[in-house]
Amino acid sequence: MDTKIAPAKIVIGKEVEESLIRMVQQTNDGFSGGRITKNELACWIILQFENTYFKAAVTDIRKAHFDKVVYLSSLVEELKKAKRDGSPEPNLNELLAPLSVKNS
């Protein structure tokens, strides 16, 4: 059984690509031991970030991508489920608290 994972592709925006190009150029400038490609650097950055910074950054990542509409939709589903299951109704003040937090 072949367990090899096929390569994946990601799409990056212009600003991110420009940043990646600058980092590749800086990495390769004066580096006589080889040449690094955008793909190699991006892979290295992702793995390094996961191993070093990711756990500490999860909260900030979630704040940066918080969507009030998605959150409210999930709350409606949670309330409907509680009603269907006969569970006690969750505290609405607690559930709505994340909406009052600035997510910038």
C-alpha positions as CSV (number, residue, x, y, z in Angstrom):
1,M,0.0,0.0,0.0
2,D,1.5,3.3,-1.0
3,T,1.2,5.9,1.8
4,K,3.0,8.7,0.0
5,I,1.0,12.0,0.2
6,A,0.6,13.8,-3.0
7,P,2.0,17.4,-3.1
8,A,-0.5,20.1,-2.2
9,K,-0.8,23.5,-3.7
10,I,-1.8,26.8,-2.0
11,V,-2.7,30.1,-3.6
12,I,-1.1,33.2,-2.2
13,G,-1.9,36.9,-2.9
14,K,0.4,39.4,-4.5
15,E,1.5,41.0,-1.3
16,V,2.4,37.6,0.2
17,E,4.3,36.6,-3.0
18,E,6.2,39.8,-2.9
19,S,7.2,39.1,0.7
20,L,8.2,35.6,-0.2
21,I,10.3,36.8,-3.1
22,R,12.1,39.3,-0.8
23,M,12.8,36.6,1.7
24,V,14.1,34.2,-1.0
25,Q,16.4,36.9,-2.4
26,Q,17.8,37.8,1.1
27,T,18.3,34.1,1.9
28,N,20.1,33.5,-1.4
29,D,22.2,36.7,-1.3
30,G,25.6,35.7,-0.2
31,F,24.6,32.0,0.3
32,S,27.2,30.0,-1.6
33,G,26.0,26.6,-0.3
34,G,23.0,26.3,-2.6
35,R,19.9,28.1,-3.8
36,I,16.5,28.1,-2.1
37,T,13.3,28.3,-4.1
38,K,10.1,30.0,-3.1
39,N,8.5,26.6,-2.6
40,E,11.4,25.4,-0.4
41,L,11.3,28.5,1.8
42,A,7.5,28.5,2.1
43,C,7.6,24.8,3.2
44,W,10.4,25.6,5.7
45,I,8.5,28.6,7.1
46,I,5.3,26.6,7.6
47,L,7.0,23.7,9.4
48,Q,9.2,26.1,11.5
49,F,6.1,28.1,12.4
50,E,4.1,25.1,13.4
51,N,6.9,23.7,15.6
52,T,7.9,27.1,17.2
53,Y,5.0,29.6,17.2
54,F,1.7,28.0,16.2
55,K,0.3,27.0,19.6
56,A,0.9,30.5,21.0
57,A,-0.6,32.1,17.8
58,V,-3.9,30.1,17.6
59,T,-5.9,32.7,19.6
60,D,-4.5,35.6,17.4
61,I,-5.2,33.7,14.2
62,R,-8.8,33.0,15.3
63,K,-9.3,36.7,16.3
64,A,-8.0,37.8,12.9
65,H,-10.4,35.6,11.1
66,F,-13.5,35.9,13.3
67,D,-16.7,36.3,11.3
68,K,-19.7,37.6,13.3
69,V,-22.2,36.2,10.8
70,V,-20.7,32.7,10.9
71,Y,-20.6,32.9,14.7
72,L,-24.2,33.9,15.0
73,S,-25.2,31.2,12.6
74,S,-23.4,28.6,14.8
75,L,-25.2,30.0,17.9
76,V,-28.6,29.6,16.3
77,E,-27.7,26.0,15.5
78,E,-26.5,25.4,19.1
79,L,-29.8,26.9,20.5
80,K,-31.9,24.8,18.1
81,K,-30.0,21.6,19.1
82,A,-30.4,22.4,22.8
83,K,-34.2,22.9,22.3
84,R,-34.5,19.6,20.3
85,D,-32.5,17.7,22.8
86,G,-34.4,19.2,25.8
87,S,-31.1,20.5,27.1
88,P,-31.0,23.6,29.3
89,E,-30.9,26.7,27.2
90,P,-27.3,28.1,27.1
91,N,-26.6,31.5,28.7
92,L,-27.1,34.0,25.9
93,N,-25.0,36.7,27.6
94,E,-22.0,34.3,27.6
95,L,-22.7,33.2,24.0
96,L,-22.9,36.8,22.8
97,A,-19.8,38.0,24.6
98,P,-17.4,37.3,21.7
99,L,-19.4,39.7,19.6
100,S,-18.5,42.6,21.9
101,V,-14.8,41.9,21.8
102,K,-12.8,44.0,19.2
103,N,-11.3,41.6,16.7
104,S,-8.7,43.7,15.0
